[in-house]
Amino acid sequence: MALFRLDGDVHTDDDGSTPEVAWGGGVGTFAVTGTIDGATMNLEVSYDNGTTWIAVGSDTSLSAVGHGNFDLPQDVLLRGTSAGGAAAVNLLIYILPRRPTS
């Protein structure tokens, strides 16, 4: 089950970001599908309750449909952002905890 799912348009003519979600810590996956239309989708983290946002890393910076894994501490906020491309990028973004394999 996804911790966060955004289905629709991410508008790059405003701040180009999804709503923020609280992360419980650990390994997760940032997945993007849909029409990216030249945009770059990034996963960002805030350690100070949304005042400052930083990119998680190259594994979660996607310029094509795909996914990347991340490992972050608990009690942080996450959001997806869009830069470049069309004025509105139609896509589906997931931020989800990774289930352990046994």
Steps between C-alpha positions, in 0.01 A plus 500: 500500500629843407576749771429765240345491156451798273304434184458797269677818406804642673505862393846638440370855464451527878743335742489169306471280808267239639349525848750403770473170687650385831751215465524233769862418421681225314528388140238614250435537130422811296316397182378712210285399204298698247586779258811678625536713183860610553475568873728365773323356804686510830439371850582762763537471877458755778665449839355823644123454456481647148710813536787369286480235225796308352519237226528146634751398233563387145307172544181702553551755222305365202479647149308198372244259639667285766579464867779545749557381854596708801582449869409784736460545875163530668318827569585671171269638231509391135360653183532450126601795281495569130741725310504588131278343238144605423294731719313198641644151513238225522635218709456259786747530789539245778703533818480166675673297767699208369390164629776275627572189297545178689 
